[in-house]
Amino acid sequence: LKACKANGYHTAVDTSGYASPESFRKIIPFTELFLFDIKHLDPSRHIEFTGVSNTGILDNLKLILNSGKEVMVRIPVIPGKNDDPEHLTALRDLLSGLKCENLKKINLLPFHRIGKAKYSKFNLPYRMNDTEQPSPERMKELKEFFEVTGIKVKVGG
């Protein structure tokens, strides 16, 4: 990041937010844009679906936003995992409360199976076989749901 920034390149970091605040403090000066994924707000569900705690993730998002760096929040939409009304409402309320000039966009990322082949390549079980892709109509509905935050919303990355 330092070298790219020093040579005039636009710098971006794609992150789940799962790192120490110190790690973010080290890279913030050299980063212009953060693509920040929010997978689930409920700590136990986050562990169930990702294998790690979400403790600190939202604090890191606030740290980055407070730094003034541009942020795009990305929400993977996974039917049956994180698309229930309670979670979506809590997420919308959180983002409404975080709204600021440098929170540029919410990207709603519909679940897909593009990476499925990688699992067999590495002899790993693919646990999402029963998960359907959200319909275009559902994604449009969610776009409208999140637009009330006043933050620009886009379906896809």
KOLGUKOL-848798 format. One record per residue: residue number from 1; residue in three letters; y, x, z of N, C-alpha, C in turn. Coordinates in nm, 4 decimals. Atoms other than C-alpha are relative to their C-alpha. Example, Ala and Ser with C-alpha at 12.3 -4.5 7.8 and 13.67 -1.06 7.14 Angstrom:
BEGIN
1_ala_-0.1190_0.0890_0.0000_-0.4500_1.2300_0.7800_0.1200_0.0900_0.0000
2_ser_-0.1190_-0.0820_-0.0060_-0.1060_1.3670_0.7140_0.1090_-0.0770_0.0730
***
This chain:
BEGIN
1_leu_-0.1199_0.0826_0.0000_0.0000_0.0000_0.0000_0.1251_0.0862_0.0000
2_lys_-0.1167_-0.0888_-0.0054_0.2390_0.2812_0.0842_0.0302_0.0583_-0.1369
3_ala_-0.0188_-0.0634_0.1310_0.1839_0.4525_-0.2489_0.0464_-0.1015_-0.1040
4_cys_-0.0401_0.1041_0.0959_0.2111_0.1296_-0.4481_0.1453_-0.0386_0.0221
5_lys_-0.1373_0.0387_-0.0333_0.5290_0.0293_-0.2688_0.0972_0.1113_-0.0406
6_ala_-0.0857_-0.1142_0.0327_0.6769_0.3795_-0.3136_0.0188_0.0165_-0.1500
7_asn_-0.0078_-0.0131_0.1458_0.6051_0.3634_-0.6871_0.0478_-0.1269_-0.0682
8_gly_-0.0626_0.1179_0.0575_0.7684_0.0255_-0.7360_-0.0930_-0.1149_-0.0344
9_tyr_0.0925_0.1095_0.0277_0.4585_-0.1926_-0.7541_0.0189_-0.1120_0.1018
10_his_0.0016_0.1144_-0.0910_0.4587_-0.5421_-0.6080_-0.1279_0.0089_0.0807
11_thr_0.1171_-0.0135_-0.0844_0.2230_-0.5400_-0.3121_-0.0355_-0.1341_0.0627
12_ala_0.0501_0.1238_-0.0584_0.0083_-0.8244_-0.1854_-0.1281_0.0298_0.0759
13_val_0.1215_-0.0119_-0.0801_-0.2618_-0.8568_0.0776_-0.0628_-0.1376_0.0090
14_asp_0.0795_0.1224_-0.0104_-0.5307_-1.1247_0.0605_-0.0785_0.0118_0.1302
15_thr_0.0594_-0.0163_-0.1315_-0.6478_-1.1891_0.4157_-0.0487_-0.1311_0.0600
16_ser_0.0451_0.1120_-0.0810_-0.8442_-1.4205_0.6388_0.0768_-0.0031_0.1317
17_gly_-0.0747_-0.0088_-0.1240_-0.6138_-1.3113_0.9196_-0.0813_0.0566_0.1146
18_tyr_0.0895_-0.0485_-0.1043_-0.9107_-1.1744_1.1129_0.0132_0.1516_0.0110
19_ala_-0.0265_-0.1418_-0.0255_-0.7719_-0.8393_1.2269_0.0905_0.0077_0.1217
20_ser_-0.0868_-0.0154_-0.1164_-0.5776_-0.6985_1.5152_0.1463_-0.0131_-0.0427
21_pro_-0.1433_0.0047_0.0324_-0.2025_-0.7627_1.5310_0.0534_0.1385_-0.0366
22_glu_-0.0437_-0.1358_0.0299_-0.1598_-0.3844_1.5270_-0.0267_0.0359_-0.1462
23_ser_0.0310_-0.0255_0.1417_-0.3312_-0.3686_1.1874_0.1037_-0.0647_-0.0900
24_phe_-0.1013_0.0669_0.0810_-0.0874_-0.6235_1.0496_0.1356_0.0679_0.0137
25_arg_-0.1298_-0.0681_-0.0193_0.2112_-0.4456_1.2034_0.0086_0.1264_-0.0843
26_lys_0.0022_-0.1236_0.0799_0.1044_-0.1273_1.0197_0.0246_-0.0275_-0.1479
27_ile_-0.0097_0.0233_0.1444_0.0907_-0.2922_0.6763_0.1184_-0.0876_-0.0392
28_ile_-0.1117_0.0891_0.0327_0.3775_-0.5414_0.6991_0.1136_0.0728_-0.0744
29_pro_-0.1116_-0.0652_0.0699_0.6431_-0.2840_0.5973_-0.0272_0.0310_-0.1474
30_phe_0.0362_-0.0384_0.1363_0.4523_-0.2088_0.2772_-0.0532_-0.1165_-0.0833
31_thr_0.0566_0.1180_0.0651_0.3533_-0.5636_0.1819_0.1099_-0.1005_-0.0287
32_glu_-0.1008_0.0987_0.0382_0.5657_-0.8128_-0.0080_-0.0522_-0.1432_0.0118
33_leu_0.0589_0.1330_0.0006_0.3245_-1.1073_-0.0170_-0.1336_0.0024_0.0718
34_phe_0.1285_0.0195_-0.0656_0.0415_-1.2234_0.2072_-0.0614_-0.1297_-0.0497
35_leu_0.0798_0.1170_0.0341_-0.2238_-1.4627_0.0761_-0.0902_-0.0211_0.1204
36_phe_0.0607_0.0157_-0.1318_-0.3445_-1.6024_0.4070_-0.0898_-0.1232_0.0017
37_asp_0.0970_0.1102_-0.0028_-0.6621_-1.8138_0.4270_-0.0074_-0.0620_0.1388
38_ile_0.0308_0.0721_-0.1231_-0.7039_-2.0800_0.6930_-0.1241_-0.0831_-0.0288
39_lys_0.1269_0.0658_0.0284_-1.0639_-2.1931_0.7024_-0.0275_-0.1170_0.0928
40_his_0.0180_0.1098_-0.0950_-1.0831_-2.4021_1.0200_0.0807_0.0295_0.1246
41_leu_-0.0795_-0.0163_-0.1212_-0.8641_-2.4618_1.3243_-0.0836_-0.0061_0.1268
42_asp_0.0845_0.0138_-0.1181_-1.1419_-2.5555_1.5672_-0.0785_0.1295_0.0217
43_pro_0.0660_-0.1298_-0.0223_-1.2718_-2.2335_1.7284_-0.1517_-0.0034_-0.0180
44_ser_0.1465_0.0030_0.0125_-1.6376_-2.3415_1.7496_-0.0436_-0.0247_-0.1438
45_arg_0.0341_0.0243_0.1416_-1.6449_-2.4752_1.3937_0.0286_0.1254_-0.0834
46_his_-0.0320_-0.1233_0.0727_-1.4781_-2.1556_1.2707_-0.1139_0.1014_0.0152
47_ile_0.1125_-0.0915_-0.0226_-1.7541_-1.9479_1.4303_-0.1232_-0.0488_-0.0748
48_glu_0.1170_0.0568_0.0686_-2.0199_-2.1845_1.2934_0.0034_0.0279_-0.1499
49_phe_-0.0095_-0.0117_0.1462_-1.8908_-2.1604_0.9360_0.0254_0.1416_-0.0499
50_thr_-0.0353_-0.1342_0.0478_-1.7656_-1.8014_0.9207_-0.0724_0.1121_0.0729
51_gly_0.0675_-0.1028_-0.0772_-1.9587_-1.6176_1.1889_0.0925_0.0774_0.0928
52_val_-0.0959_-0.0701_-0.0863_-1.6401_-1.4998_1.3631_0.0961_-0.1010_0.0627
53_ser_-0.0977_0.0829_-0.0701_-1.3858_-1.6410_1.6031_0.1314_-0.0052_-0.0775
54_asn_-0.1331_0.0065_0.0600_-1.0473_-1.7613_1.4848_0.1081_0.0379_0.1014
55_thr_-0.0953_-0.0452_-0.1001_-0.8869_-1.6270_1.8017_0.0888_0.1077_-0.0609
56_gly_-0.0958_-0.0972_0.0524_-0.5764_-1.4442_1.6946_0.0422_-0.0237_-0.1429
57_ile_-0.0328_0.0196_0.1420_-0.5782_-1.5616_1.3336_0.1345_-0.0710_-0.0153
58_leu_-0.1269_0.0722_0.0127_-0.2983_-1.8140_1.3777_0.1157_0.0801_0.0584
59_asp_-0.1038_-0.0886_-0.0529_-0.1059_-1.5660_1.5925_0.0417_0.1024_-0.1051
60_asn_-0.0315_-0.0949_0.1066_-0.1303_-1.3181_1.3047_0.0818_-0.0660_-0.1104
61_leu_-0.0801_0.0721_0.0991_0.0006_-1.5824_1.0650_0.1449_-0.0101_0.0471
62_lys_-0.1357_0.0101_-0.0551_0.3004_-1.6381_1.2931_0.0695_0.1356_-0.0003
63_leu_-0.0547_-0.1358_0.0029_0.3516_-1.2608_1.3221_0.0537_0.0336_-0.1396
64_ile_-0.0404_-0.0290_0.1378_0.3658_-1.2287_0.9436_0.1203_-0.0855_-0.0398
65_leu_-0.1131_0.0869_0.0331_0.5941_-1.5298_0.9029_0.1274_0.0469_0.0692
66_asn_-0.1172_-0.0480_-0.0733_0.8277_-1.3939_1.1709_0.0545_0.1308_-0.0552
67_ser_-0.0451_-0.1257_0.0606_0.8452_-1.0638_0.9797_0.0906_-0.0248_-0.1203
68_gly_-0.0802_0.0330_0.1177_1.0140_-1.2449_0.6918_-0.0704_0.0237_-0.1323
69_lys_0.0751_-0.0234_0.1239_0.7448_-1.1500_0.4392_-0.0449_-0.1322_-0.0597
70_glu_0.0445_0.1217_0.0674_0.6433_-1.4067_0.1798_-0.1478_-0.0264_0.0312
71_val_0.1366_0.0410_-0.0325_0.3283_-1.6023_0.2637_-0.0387_-0.1201_-0.0846
72_met_0.0638_0.1158_0.0606_0.1050_-1.8328_0.0663_-0.1227_-0.0301_0.0839
73_val_0.1177_0.0411_-0.0768_-0.1404_-2.0230_0.2851_-0.1007_-0.0582_-0.0970
74_arg_0.1068_0.0487_0.0867_-0.4717_-2.0839_0.1139_-0.1028_-0.0716_0.0861
75_ile_0.0958_0.0815_-0.0742_-0.7043_-2.3573_0.2322_-0.1200_-0.0285_-0.0891
76_pro_0.1195_0.0371_0.0743_-1.0582_-2.3603_0.0975_-0.0415_-0.1409_0.0431
77_val_0.0380_0.1389_-0.0292_-1.1556_-2.7280_0.0742_-0.1505_-0.0114_-0.0223
78_ile_0.1450_0.0009_0.0047_-1.5243_-2.7540_0.1596_-0.0494_-0.1325_0.0570
79_pro_0.0451_0.1314_-0.0466_-1.6646_-3.1086_0.1748_-0.1049_0.0105_0.1102
80_gly_0.0922_0.0029_-0.1121_-1.8385_-3.1808_0.5013_0.0183_0.1132_0.0996
81_lys_-0.0223_-0.1142_-0.0896_-1.7111_-2.8592_0.6587_0.1404_-0.0013_0.0591
82_asn_-0.1377_-0.0055_-0.0512_-1.3328_-2.8713_0.6834_0.0914_-0.1045_-0.0626
83_asp_-0.0835_0.1000_0.0680_-1.2157_-3.1805_0.4972_0.0049_-0.1346_0.0720
84_asp_-0.0061_0.1257_-0.0738_-1.2418_-3.4406_0.7723_0.1455_-0.0323_0.0359
85_pro_-0.1395_0.0404_-0.0230_-0.9239_-3.6410_0.8448_0.0643_0.0643_0.1225
86_glu_-0.0578_-0.0589_-0.1212_-0.8771_-3.5024_1.1972_0.0433_0.1441_-0.0235
87_his_-0.0329_-0.1401_0.0254_-0.8878_-3.1402_1.0848_0.1159_0.0113_-0.0979
88_leu_-0.1069_-0.0071_0.1003_-0.6697_-3.1996_0.7808_0.1347_-0.0394_0.0597
89_thr_-0.1252_0.0414_-0.0640_-0.4089_-3.3813_0.9901_0.0517_0.1101_0.0923
90_ala_-0.0403_-0.1097_-0.0885_-0.4071_-3.1004_1.2481_0.0547_0.1175_-0.0806
91_leu_-0.0443_-0.1095_0.0863_-0.3704_-2.8455_0.9696_0.1360_-0.0304_-0.0621
92_arg_-0.1295_0.0402_0.0566_-0.0886_-3.0378_0.8042_0.1094_0.0082_0.1066
93_asp_-0.0985_-0.0061_-0.1082_0.0889_-3.0686_1.1404_0.0354_0.1450_0.0343
94_leu_-0.0245_-0.1419_-0.0266_0.0489_-2.6957_1.2035_0.0936_0.0589_-0.1051
95_leu_-0.0812_-0.0572_0.1078_0.1928_-2.6046_0.8639_0.1407_-0.0586_-0.0007
96_ser_-0.1339_0.0602_-0.0111_0.4795_-2.8506_0.9067_0.0813_0.0720_0.1064
97_gly_-0.0678_-0.0699_-0.1084_0.5635_-2.6758_1.2322_0.0337_0.1438_-0.0324
98_leu_-0.0245_-0.1391_0.0391_0.5495_-2.3327_1.0674_0.0940_0.0110_-0.1194
99_lys_-0.0809_-0.0017_0.1225_0.7621_-2.4325_0.7688_0.1230_0.0881_0.0188
100_cys_-0.1157_-0.0882_0.0018_1.0183_-2.1647_0.6928_0.0202_0.0468_-0.1435
101_glu_-0.0356_-0.0412_0.1368_1.1827_-2.0092_0.3891_-0.1052_0.0899_-0.0639
102_asn_0.0956_-0.0937_0.0591_0.9166_-1.7420_0.3440_-0.1427_-0.0539_-0.0080
103_leu_0.1291_0.0654_0.0229_0.6205_-1.9833_0.3645_0.0123_-0.0713_-0.1338
104_lys_-0.0307_0.0397_0.1371_0.6218_-2.0255_-0.0122_-0.0871_-0.1106_-0.0556
105_lys_0.0902_0.0928_0.0677_0.3180_-2.2319_-0.0940_-0.1263_-0.0219_0.0815
106_ile_0.1338_0.0307_-0.0489_-0.0012_-2.4007_0.0160_-0.0888_-0.0128_-0.1234
107_asn_0.0964_0.0092_0.1088_-0.2894_-2.3415_-0.2228_-0.1267_-0.0651_0.0539
108_leu_0.1245_0.0676_-0.0354_-0.5774_-2.5871_-0.1913_-0.1076_0.0483_-0.0955
109_leu_0.1036_-0.0620_0.0822_-0.8889_-2.4099_-0.3166_-0.1284_-0.0823_0.0063
110_pro_0.1214_0.0817_-0.0033_-1.1706_-2.6484_-0.4129_-0.1262_0.0867_0.0045
111_phe_0.1276_-0.0701_-0.0090_-1.5178_-2.5309_-0.3151_-0.0659_0.0056_-0.1375
112_his_0.0775_-0.0163_0.1236_-1.7263_-2.3951_-0.6048_-0.1190_0.0897_0.0312
113_arg_0.1216_-0.0812_-0.0192_-2.0574_-2.2145_-0.6489_-0.0005_0.1251_-0.0878
114_ile_-0.0074_-0.1146_0.0905_-1.9352_-1.9284_-0.8668_-0.0698_0.1234_0.0580
115_gly_0.0584_-0.1191_-0.0615_-2.0519_-1.6654_-0.6168_-0.1458_-0.0126_0.0387
116_lys_0.1381_0.0233_-0.0428_-2.3995_-1.8134_-0.5665_-0.0950_0.1105_-0.0465
117_ala_0.0900_-0.1024_0.0546_-2.5691_-1.5535_-0.7874_0.0046_0.1295_0.0808
118_lys_-0.0120_-0.1226_-0.0801_-2.4392_-1.2720_-0.5670_-0.0941_-0.0027_0.1204
119_tyr_0.0864_0.0105_-0.1173_-2.6429_-1.4024_-0.2746_-0.1426_0.0427_-0.0340
120_ser_0.1363_-0.0390_0.0368_-2.9762_-1.3693_-0.4554_-0.0059_0.1482_-0.0377
121_lys_-0.0056_-0.1417_0.0375_-2.8701_-1.0308_-0.5913_-0.0155_0.0899_0.1233
122_phe_0.0062_-0.0779_-0.1231_-2.8356_-0.9084_-0.2325_-0.1052_-0.0527_0.0989
123_asn_0.1069_0.0585_-0.0824_-3.1367_-1.1059_-0.1015_0.0528_-0.0689_0.1252
124_leu_-0.0583_0.0761_-0.1103_-2.9178_-1.3233_0.1181_-0.0204_-0.1485_-0.0252
125_pro_0.0159_0.1449_0.0192_-2.9754_-1.6935_0.1800_0.1339_-0.0643_-0.0358
126_tyr_-0.1196_0.0750_0.0380_-2.7258_-1.9227_0.0107_-0.0052_-0.1326_0.0748
127_arg_0.0049_0.1156_-0.0895_-2.6435_-2.1887_0.2694_0.0811_-0.1198_-0.0494
128_met_-0.0892_0.1062_0.0467_-2.4175_-2.4080_0.0551_-0.0601_-0.0855_-0.1107
129_asn_0.0641_0.0759_0.1079_-2.6746_-2.5648_-0.1823_0.0276_-0.1496_0.0064
130_asp_-0.0213_0.1441_-0.0153_-2.6133_-2.9126_-0.0420_0.1474_-0.0389_-0.0026
131_thr_-0.1431_0.0283_-0.0012_-2.2356_-2.8842_-0.0590_0.0485_-0.0304_-0.1409
132_glu_-0.0536_0.0409_0.1303_-2.0731_-3.0709_-0.3450_0.1423_0.0513_-0.0179
133_gln_-0.1389_-0.0352_0.0293_-1.7540_-2.9640_-0.5161_0.0865_-0.1239_0.0181
134_pro_-0.0884_0.1168_-0.0108_-1.4585_-3.1886_-0.4313_0.0458_-0.0438_-0.1393
135_ser_-0.0407_0.0533_0.1301_-1.3597_-3.4152_-0.7192_0.1473_0.0308_-0.0265
136_pro_-0.1428_-0.0159_0.0320_-1.0299_-3.3691_-0.9040_0.0859_-0.1073_0.0673
137_glu_-0.0736_0.1082_-0.0663_-0.9236_-3.7055_-0.7579_0.0214_0.0317_0.1477
138_arg_-0.0116_-0.0380_-0.1407_-0.9934_-3.5814_-0.4055_0.1025_0.1118_0.0175
139_met_-0.0953_-0.1107_-0.0099_-0.7958_-3.2636_-0.4675_0.1432_-0.0494_-0.0221
140_lys_-0.1325_0.0597_0.0221_-0.5025_-3.4685_-0.6007_0.0469_-0.0728_0.1259
141_glu_-0.0291_0.0713_-0.1244_-0.5187_-3.6837_-0.2889_0.0426_0.0979_0.1101
142_leu_-0.0341_-0.0993_-0.1008_-0.5127_-3.3749_-0.0666_0.1325_0.0691_-0.0303
143_lys_-0.1294_-0.0587_0.0390_-0.2244_-3.2260_-0.2626_0.1129_-0.0897_0.0500
144_glu_-0.1027_0.0953_-0.0451_-0.0209_-3.5393_-0.1936_0.0070_-0.0048_0.1523
145_phe_0.0070_0.0010_-0.1462_-0.1347_-3.5341_0.1707_0.0802_0.1157_0.0589
146_phe_-0.0690_-0.1186_-0.0523_0.0011_-3.1810_0.2227_0.1445_0.0111_-0.0481
147_glu_-0.1375_-0.0079_0.0501_0.3183_-3.2301_0.0171_0.1023_-0.0555_0.0977
148_val_-0.0954_0.0547_-0.0977_0.4745_-3.4258_0.3054_0.0538_0.1087_0.0937
149_thr_-0.0499_-0.1104_-0.0809_0.5157_-3.0865_0.4773_0.1329_0.0521_-0.0546
150_gly_-0.1184_-0.0544_0.0632_0.7937_-3.0091_0.2326_-0.0237_0.1391_-0.0579
151_ile_0.0386_-0.1285_0.0561_0.6090_-2.6934_0.1299_-0.0661_-0.0266_-0.1338
152_lys_0.0609_0.0165_0.1314_0.5091_-2.6524_-0.2344_-0.1516_0.0088_0.0130
153_val_0.1459_0.0052_-0.0068_0.1401_-2.7393_-0.2805_-0.0563_0.0104_-0.1407
154_lys_0.0672_-0.0173_0.1289_-0.0873_-2.6296_-0.5636_-0.1501_-0.0081_0.0203
155_val_0.1457_0.0000_-0.0015_-0.4519_-2.7034_-0.6320_-0.0459_0.1211_-0.0802
156_gly_0.0463_-0.1246_0.0636_-0.6256_-2.3767_-0.7139_0.0820_0.1169_0.0472
157_gly_-0.0659_-0.1218_-0.0463_-0.5258_-2.0182_-0.6578_0.0993_0.0472_-0.0956
***
